[in-house]
Amino acid sequence: MPGLIRGVARTAAIAGTATAVSNRVSRRQAGRWAAQEAPQEAAPAPTYAAPPPAAAPAAPAMDDKLAQLAQLGSLHDSGVLTDAEFEAQKARILGGY
């Protein structure tokens, strides 16, 4: 059973990281394509701020964050997560605090 939980936790951490990276790459590519399609005139086109992210999920309660951090710490202590993975997931849970 611990092996199953370890595998699920690792998969969840990897999937979350992959989703974040994929979204960043998609936004960057969309910006590059938009710049290539813009007409090459003497006056530069105005630049606009990026649109806000679509419907951000509600921030979990502090108890939920503490529980997630405790689980993350136990995974790190048991060797399932590397130091880099641990820090990345901790930053995601804390949301920049």
PyMOL commands that set and color helices and strands:
alter all, ss='L'
color gray80, all
select helices_A, chain A and resi 2-37+62-77+83-94
alter helices_A, ss='H'
color red, helices_A
deselect
rebuild
show_as cartoon
